Amino acid sequence: MKPAIILFAHGSRDPLWRLPIEAVAAEIQSRDQNVQVRCAYLELCLPSLPEAAATFIAEGVQHIRIFPLFLGVGKHAREDLPQIIEEIRSAHPTVRLELLPTAGESPQLTALMADIALT
């Protein structure tokens, strides 16, 4: 069974803010219909990361990849996210949680943004 994916983003009161995050989820799903994917948010939007993980776990998922959609590695990525991950691990010790590097740490994303800026 493939790991499930949670796209984790900051969140906003503006409902339009979620559209790009949800577009990434839709693109993942269109590329591989066997992968389960959900969005989760740090604040101001639902579901939270623990809620999204709990939903997957209730469905029997045993491996969850968490992809933080942050460009910078600020306080949320360095401090808040690891704390939330540890809380989920404590509540569900048999589930494998895999924290991926933030989107902004990806050389592919850096190159893509440069390509977009130059065209």
C-alpha positions as a printed Julia matrix, in Angstrom:
119×3 Matrix{Float64}:
   0.0    0.0     0.0
   1.34   3.41   -0.98
   1.78   6.05    1.71
  -0.88   8.69    2.01
   0.17  12.31    1.5
  -0.77  15.36    3.52
   0.01  18.73    1.97
   0.58  21.01    4.94
   0.25  24.77    4.54
  -0.12  27.82    6.76
  -3.78  28.7     6.24
  -5.72  31.93    5.73
  -9.13  33.41    6.43
  -9.5   34.06    2.7
 -11.15  30.98    1.13
  -9.45  31.68   -2.22
  -6.04  31.25   -0.56
  -6.63  27.47   -0.42
  -7.08  27.07   -4.18
  -3.38  26.59   -5.08
  -2.91  24.07   -2.24
  -5.97  22.13   -3.36
  -4.73  22.32   -6.97
  -1.52  20.53   -5.94
  -3.61  17.84   -4.24
  -5.73  17.46   -7.38
  -2.61  17.21   -9.55
  -1.16  14.49   -7.32
  -4.45  12.6    -7.47
  -4.65  12.93  -11.25
  -1.13  11.53  -11.64
  -1.69   8.56   -9.34
  -5.24   7.59   -8.47
  -3.96   5.01   -5.98
  -2.47   7.68   -3.74
  -4.6    9.19   -1.04
  -3.97  12.91   -0.58
  -5.4   15.54    1.75
  -4.64  19.14    2.6
  -4.1   20.33    6.18
  -3.4   23.71    7.69
  -1.52  25.19   10.62
  -4.13  27.82   11.41
  -7.2   29.67   10.15
  -8.36  26.72    7.97
  -9.53  23.2     8.6
  -8.56  20.46    8.81
  -5.55  20.74   11.06
  -2.63  18.37   10.55
  -3.64  16.15   13.5
  -7.21  16.0    12.15
  -6.09  15.05    8.63
  -3.71  12.41   10.02
  -6.41  11.0    12.31
  -8.78  10.66    9.37
  -6.2    8.7     7.38
  -5.35   6.55   10.41
  -9.04   5.79   11.0
  -9.16   4.57    7.39
  -6.3    2.16    8.11
  -3.4    4.15    6.66
  -0.1    3.15    8.3
   2.34   5.44    6.44
   1.78   9.16    5.95
   4.11  11.51    4.08
   3.78  15.13    5.19
   4.85  17.72    2.63
   5.13  21.25    4.08
   4.22  23.77    1.4
   6.35  26.55    2.84
   8.86  28.48    0.74
  10.97  29.51    3.71
  12.15  27.44    6.64
  10.88  29.74    9.37
   9.56  29.14   12.86
   6.55  27.17   11.65
   8.72  24.66    9.76
  11.54  24.54   12.33
   9.55  24.52   15.58
   5.78  24.24   15.22
   5.65  21.44   12.66
   8.07  19.06   14.47
   6.08  19.57   17.68
   2.81  18.71   15.91
   4.44  15.64   14.33
   5.61  14.44   17.75
   2.09  14.88   19.16
   0.68  12.75   16.33
   3.4   10.12   16.85
   2.63   9.97   20.57
  -1.06   9.44   19.87
  -0.41   6.9    17.07
   2.94   5.2    17.75
   2.44   2.41   15.19
   1.92   4.79   12.25
   4.94   5.82   10.19
   5.04   9.6     9.72
   7.51  10.79    7.12
   8.24  14.52    7.21
   9.5   15.72    3.83
  11.65  18.84    3.41
   9.72  22.05    2.86
   8.81  22.91   -0.72
  11.24  25.83   -0.64
  14.15  23.48    0.01
  13.56  21.66   -3.27
  16.13  22.4    -5.98
  13.46  21.51   -8.55
  11.1   24.18   -7.2
  13.9   26.76   -7.08
  14.76  26.04  -10.72
  11.09  26.14  -11.75
  10.56  29.53  -10.08
  13.67  30.87  -11.83
  12.37  29.53  -15.16
   9.02  31.23  -14.6
  10.69  34.53  -13.71
  12.9   34.41  -16.8
  10.16  33.61  -19.33
